[in-house]
Amino acid sequence: MVLIVNENYDDAGHEDPGHPERPSRTNAARSAIADLHLGSDLVTAPFRVASRAELLLVHHGNYLDELGAFCYDGGGDIDQDTYATYDSWEIAKSAAGAGLSVIDAMRARDDAVGFVVTRPPGHHALADRAMGFCLLNNVAIAAAALVRRGERVLVLDWDVHHGNGTQQIFWNNPEVLYVSTHQSPLFPGSGFAGEVGGWNAIDRTVNIPLPSGATGDILQRALEELAAPVIEDFAPTWVLVSAGFDAHRADPMAELQLTSGDFAGLAHLATSFAHQPGRVAMFLEGGYDLDALRDSLHATLAAALGATTSTESRSNGGPGAEEVTRAARERRAAIEALHILETSERAP
Amino acid sequence: MSVARTIAVGFDGSRESESAVRWALLEAHQPHDDVVVVHAAGMLEHLHGALSRDVTPPRVLVLARECNFNEMHLRWFVDDGDACSVLLRAGAPPINADLLVVGSRGKGHRAELLLGSTSLEVVQNATMPVVVVPTHSSL
């Protein structure tokens, strides 16, 4: 397998001094990729900016106009977490374009794993609103572009925060299956197991909330037991991963206890979800401890490429087993309730 | 006989949100009305631990005393999320607010000029009555 990554672009202009979502994150990610020493097995997808038409697959036109105007007016704080600068609009469009470019390069072959090194991250961005450090929803834009080509897309989100933006965007879309593992309670306060999709997409959302302190064994088992059967039934033609690395035990943003070895296991699992080779692309989301980000990404990509590398041992023994059992129960109840309502609405 | 209400009010530490809290405390004139002061904990707040989840901020307690509000009916509630989502959830359990009070502007005034205000979005999407307290309220 080869690794396809997007061409580097200058994201230094999107920075707010002291903010954890900072340019050194992409430097750490690039360093992790360089340390794989892939030689000619590392392929670069050309730089491009997402077009307005591509952004409109996901975002409202008014929001795009207002965000662009806000940036060109000098930017500032959008909410208590999210900032934009004069350069942020162009950088955000480049981040969205990077995902599209990697996907395009992958479509031309069947022997590649894709990784999109971008910031700002995207999975909190709603159709009409920035939030949670995110301006444009990069993974959703790529997924929507694939759906437009007739593909069925699994978005697997292992960032420590629930990807509320991605969930909202595809809530009623049966061509996208959204699966998220995340710490709960935690920002953004969504992602409960009973959130299973809209009327047109019942069971197309799988949320696995985990308690503070949960370890990789619990997370992996939850994905295998709760999500894998749904994914198998859905039969995705593409797997896009919202690859946040802030579930690592060293990350300051949350309290899950994963190690880089756990991310290698998650990469194996993501690869197993793809129904054909060369159809797994990962997008950088969170991850704010630079060493943990570098090590976890290195382990992830090595595993996805089938290479061996030394990583931290996998974590185990943390809490969460009861919560996973409860999540399975709540999912079943929510799906049954929706089906009963659906049946009663259709009754004469 | 009037029925006791639950009044939720957003608080982000800004002067505008203090005006909203003051309005809610004065509005809660029925003997058993409860006021729930709601605070949205964003990602950075989790990192920096700005406000306790368990202890009502001193500034809110001072406002309650200034309004002669019975602290037995005052509740401090921190919810994870952005301000808009958290305020909209106040109509659902565990708060079940009958009325939501917000300041017309929160933190991030410049963004609100171009990207729409939290208060406007709350008004457009809330399932309960909403009172927006003007920035330059005399309260």
Interface residues (C-beta under 8 A of the other chain):
Chain A: H19 P20 E66 L67 A69 F70 D73 G76 D77 I78 D79 Q80 D81 R129 A130 M131 G132 F133 H161 N164 P185 L186 F187 P188 G189 S190 P252 M253 A254
Chain B: D12 A40 A41 G42 M43 L44 E45 H46 L47 D79 D80 G81 D82 A83 C84 S85 V86 R89 K107 G108 R110 A111 L114 L115 G116 T118 E121
